[in-house]
Amino acid sequence: MLTKLTLEESLKAKLLHPDCVETEKQIRLFLEEMEKGLKGEPSSLMMIPSYLTAEGSISPEVPVALLDAGGTNLRVASVQFDSLGNAEVLKLNRLKMPGTEGRITAKEMFARFAEAVEPMIGENGVIAFCFSYAVEALPGGEGRIIGNLSKEVEVDGADGLFIGEELIAALRERGVTIPLSVLVLNDTLAVLYSAITAGATDAVGFILGTGTNTAYMEKASEIGNARPFTGFRMGINMESGDFSYDPMGPVDEALNRDSRNVNEHLHEKQVSGVYLGELMARACKDLASEGYFSPGFAEAVRRLDRFDMRDVGSFLTDRTGALTALCTDGKDGDALETVILAVEQRAGKLIAANLAAVLIRMRRGGTQGVIPIAENGTTFQKALPLRKTCMEELQLFTDETGPYRFVAMEDDTLVGTAAAAFLR
């Protein structure tokens, strides 16, 4: 007679348990993929060169006009720094991203960008644009749009356009005659630059919210997939959510098969906010069918596609909210907590491997001192078991990573985008 596995054993059999992650192995795999990507060889990590350094200096009391386009929102601002490097947001407007309220042309999109940013432009004509869609970075701070943005934004004819060039042309049509310069970067690089203070030239930018990504400063001589570049270090956009070598069990594979982007963003599908709740719900459905939950819970969870991560937080904190209401048997709550913790803690170890690999790579490239890791995203900040596991796991590798510190800043993408305009 076969003995039924315990819940922990079943989670391990499905590769959903943190014990299934060999962090040292995952670090090695991350490093290997980083190396391949930097050489331009086939890799799950794109390792996109930004052509941006951190070798300049910030000019105090000089305003920079900013656009921050991401998701469905557009922010425009004017930011300046004081003599100590502290940022001040002088003006800020929040708008809808062009193309989210009906299909428009690319020309119309840039006309709206120009209209929004024109009041923010100072006498120096410097504009920095955080453009969080698929973009090919080019020398000189220009960026070329790849594809037609995302499903939420309906813009015709954007593919292949040069962002800085199109924005300047739209501003000229509005009668702006002063010399203009536009720097284009993505949100993860902007987060990276928010951590760079006076005298520091190395940092990591890390986002874990709805999705995930990592950026860091790489020794320019080690970047074989870049055009000629004169700086010593360059910001690299890893697109780390695409890493493809995390251990995947049947629940992960089912989620991947049912997703809109099959076999893409595999790391992201195990760690980010948009997927964690779905993983938890799918795991509970599987385990309920195997008898680990009451019939009442099994019937209730069958109707759910995902768990809301806010409900997950409430359940773990004080057993309140929608998830607690699913638990019709005294043992359901303990079983549910076991599943949630396993999924979050596994994600924490996978994220630790990502960050450790980046820190180790930077040390091998000669980075000294404490490396700031600029963190952004509600999943990393509010999924507490995930965060705790990540921090504890990273500490096990400090002999190789060297000292580091996590930093979080309000309006980090705005501040970082403005800093990049000077430091590049």
Protein Blocks (a to p, Z undefined) as FASTA:
>chain_A
ZZdddfklmmmmnopafklpcfklmmmmmmmmmmmmmnopacfblopaehiackbccdeh
iacdddddehjbccdddddddfkopacdfbdcddddehiaoccdfklmmmmmmmmmmmmp
cfkopacdddfbdcdddehhiacdehjhjfklccehkgopafklmmmmmmmmnopabdcd
dddddfklmmmmmmpcghiabdcdddddfbccddddddfklmmkbccdfbfbdcddfklm
lpckbccdfklmmmmmmpmbghiaklmmmmpmklmmmmmmmmmmmmmmnopacfklmmmm
mmpcbdcfklmmmmmmnogajklmmmmbfklmmmmmmmmmmmmmmmmmmmmmmmmmmmmm
mmmnopacjdddddedjklmmmmmlmmmmmmmmmmmmmmnopadddddehklmmmmmmmm
mmZZ
